[in-house]
Amino acid sequence: MKHFVGITITILIAITFSFSFLQSVPGNDKTSMKLDANSWPNVVMPENLNFVDERVPLEYFDVKEALDRELLAVANWHSRTFLLIKRANRWFPMIERILKKNNIPEDFKYLAVAESGLINDVSPVGARGVWQFMEKTAIEYGLEVNKNVDERYHLEKATEAACRYLQKSYDKFGSWALVAASYNMGSSALKRRMLAQRQDDYWNLALNTETGRYLYRILAIKLILENPIDYGYKLKPSDLYPIIETRVVTIDSSITNYADFAISQKSTYKMLKYFNPWLRLRGLENPQKKKYLILFPKENARKPVY
């Protein structure tokens, strides 16, 4: 008991000292400690909103509040959202081209943003790349994954694989909103939920927290990236990350050392890894003489004009 009383007195003294210190810091008066709502990006709730060709029923309180939550989260995570806008300028043109070629709606480029923030991320469960493929699924949809090469990190090929997954899912569900949900939780798990609840509409399904928030997060990203000024994000064209022009080197043999190979191409190991993150080791074992296309920046492309 004495020990407990001693700890209590110590805590009270510490709290009193901390409060006195805060009061003595210039500007820490009651007025300046108030949160200025005008310094936060506005959350603009649209009157009408579609995901692809499906109307989002914003008249439902639960749908509107779920979107509001994700808009607040994305709009006010300032550093991340600025980076999303900057990166999108570099990577969206490639993603859009591949989606269009495969007849996948352009809105799914925002799914890639929700998955990874447009970087080659690694999830706690081992999903990798911009599209966050698990190894088994990546191989199933035609990506090479082994100790030498991991095409989950190959944005162009991974986007092609994602298109195949999305189309197969659409053939199964007939709804792009459900396709997005299935990408997050898996087709089989989603189908079980639909059968158990006797619902075939994403907006009427009770799902786990992650999948329940998933499409709303995609919609929030779509709204902000399409209308950044409306949400307080004012960037100049020079602020955006430019597309870097590249050249292709075709190889059909092993590469003993990537650093030496890069130097032979008048480049560096760093640039080789930046443009070819799917090359995983320090060299390439290629006994089957498989053809690979390796990218390097064009001459002077490392110094783009912003």
N, C-alpha and C positions, 0 to 999 in steps of 0.2 A: 504493500500500500504506500509506504514512504517513497518507494522508487517511482510509483505511478504519479504521486503528487509532485515530485521533483520534475518529472518529464512535463507535466501539465504546466507548471510555472515557467519552465524554459520555453515552451511553445508560445505561451501568452506574451512573454517578453519579446520573443522574436517577431510575433505578429505586430505588437505595438511599435517596435523599432522600424519594421518594414513600412507600416502605415505612415509613421512620422517622416521617414526618408522620402516616400513618394510625395508627401505634401510639400517637402522642402525643395523638390526638383522644379525648376522654372517651367511653367506651362502646364503643370499637373494639377491645376485647380479644377473645380467641378465643371466649368464651362468647356475647357479644352479636353477633358476626359470624355465628353460626349461623342458618340459615333456620328460623324457627319454622313448622312445617307446620300448626299449629293456626290460624295467622292467614290461611291460604288457604281459599277455599271448598271444601267437600267435593265430590268427584266421585262421585255416587251412580249406580251402574250398575243399571238396572232389571232385574228377573228376566225380564220379558216386555215386548215393545214392538212396536207396530204403526205402520206408516205408512198412513193411511187404513184399509183393510181387509186390508192385506198384512202378514203377520208378518215381523218382522226376525229373521233367524236368528242370534241372539246366541251360540248354541252353537259357531259357527264362530270360530276364534281370530282370523282376519283381520277379520271383521265386528266382533267385540267390541273389538278394539284400534283399529280405525278410528273407532268411536264414542267410545272412551275419549279418543283424541287430540282430537277436536272438542269433547268435553265439557270437557276441560282448558283448551282454548284459549278457549272462550266463557266458562266459569265464572271464569277468572282474568284476563280483560280487563275489569277492574272498571268503569272509567268508561263504556265502551261498553255493557256489559250493563245497568248501571243505567239508561242512557238508553233502551235498547230496551224495558225494562219500563215506563218512564214514557211513552214515545211510544205503545206498544201500547194503553194505556188510551184514548188520544184517537182513534186511527185504526182499530183493530180492529173496532169496531162497524159502521162503513161497509163495510169490506172483507168482513166476515162476511155482512152483508146481501146484498151483490152475489154472493158465492160461492154462497150458499144459493139465491138467485133463479135462478141459472144451473146448479144441480145439480152444482156443483164442490165436492169435499170441503173441509171447513173447514181441514184440515191445510195447505192451500196458502197460508193467510195467513202461515205461517212461511217459505214460499219468498220472499214479498215482503220479509220481514225479512232473510233471507240475501242477497238481491239488493242491497239499498240501505240497510238499517238504518232503513227507514221515513222516509227523507228524499229529496228530489229530487236524487239524486246524478247525476254524469256520469262514465262510465267512460273509461279511456284510449282505447278504440276508438270512443267516441261514443254508447254506449247511455245513455239518459236516463230520469229519473223514478224513482218508487218501484219500478216493474216492469221498469225497465231495457230498454226497447225500442230497437232500432236503427231508424233512420228508415224504411227500406224495409219492415221488418216492421210497424211502427206503421201505415203507410199501408195495407198489405195487410189489416190487421185493423180498419180503419175509423176510425183516428184522423186528425185534421187536423194536418198539419205543414207550416208555411210560415214566412215571415219575420214574420208578424203573430201567428200562433197556433201553439203546439206542445202538442197535447193529451196528449203523453207526460207532461207535468207536471200534467195534470188527473186527480187520483187516482180519481175516480168513473168517468170514461170510460176511463182506462187499465186499471182493474180489470175493466171490462166486456170490453175487448179481450183482456186476459190470459185471461179465462174462455173466450173463443172459441178462443184458441190452445190452451189446455189441453184443451178438449173435442175439438178436431180431433186433437190428439196422442194422446188416449186412444182415439179411434176407430181410430187407426193401430196402436197398440202393445197396448192392452188391459190395461195395467198402470200404476198411478199412480206407482210407483217409477220406471219407465222414462219416464213423462211428465215427472217432475221432472228426470231426466237430460237429456232432450231439450230442456228449456227452457234448460239451461245450454250444451249443445254443439251443438244443432240436430238436427232429426229425421233429416235425410239422413246426417249424420256418425255418429249413433248407430246407425242401421240398418246402415251399412257395418260397424261394429264387431261388431254382432250376427251378421251373415252370415259375417264372417271368422272369428269365434270359435265359431260354431255354438251360441250361447247366447241364450236369450230371457228371462233372469232378471238383474236389475240386480246382485244379490249375487254372481253368478258371472262378471261381466264385468270384464276388465282394461281400464281406461279411463285417459285422461290424468289428471294429478294433480288438476287443478281439478274435473273432473266426477267423478272417483273419490272426492273428499272432499265433494262438493256435497250429496248426500242426507244424509250423516252430519252435516254442519253444520246442515242443516234440522232433523234429529232432535234435535241437541243444543240448539238454540234452543227447540224445542217443549218439551223436558223442563224446561229452566230457566225459561222463561216461564210454564209451567203449574204449576211447583212451586218458586218462587223461594226460599222459606225453606229448602228441603232443600239448596240450593246456597249458602247463606250470604247471600242477598239479602233483607234485612228492610226493607220499605218500608211506611209508613203510607199510608192512602188520600189524605191531603193531599200526599204526595210525588208522586203520579201526575199527569200532565198531563190536565186535564179537557177534555171536549168543549166547544167554543165554539159557542154558538148563533149562527146566521147568518140573514140575510134575503137574498132574491133580487131583483135588479134585472134586468129583461129589456130588452135593447136590440136594435134591428134597423137601426142606422145606424152611421156611422163615429164615432169618438171622436177629436177633434183632440189632446187632451192629457189623459192619465190623472189627473194631479194636480188639474187643474181639475174633471174629472168626479168624482173622489173627494170634493172639497170640496163640490160641489153635492149630494152624497149624505150630507153631514154626517159625512164620514169623512176618511181620509188616504190618500195614495199608498202609504204603507207597508202599511196594512191591505189595500188593494186588491191589492197584489202578494203579500201573505202568503196570502190566500184564493184568489187567482187567478194562480198562478205560470205558468199556460199563456198568459197575455197577455204577449208577449215584448218589444214595443217601448214607446215612450212614448205611443203612441196606436194606434188601430185603424183600418185601412183596410177598409171594408166596402161596396164598390160594389154587391155582389149583394144587399144588405139581408138578409143571413143573420141568423137569430135566435141570440143568445148570452145565456146566463144568468150574471150576474156576482154573486158573493157579497160581502156586507159583514157585519161583526159586528153583531148586534142592539145596541140601545141598552144601554149599560153592560156588554155581554158581554166587553169587554176587561178588566173587573175581576171575574173569576169568583170565586165563593166556594169555597175549597179545603177 
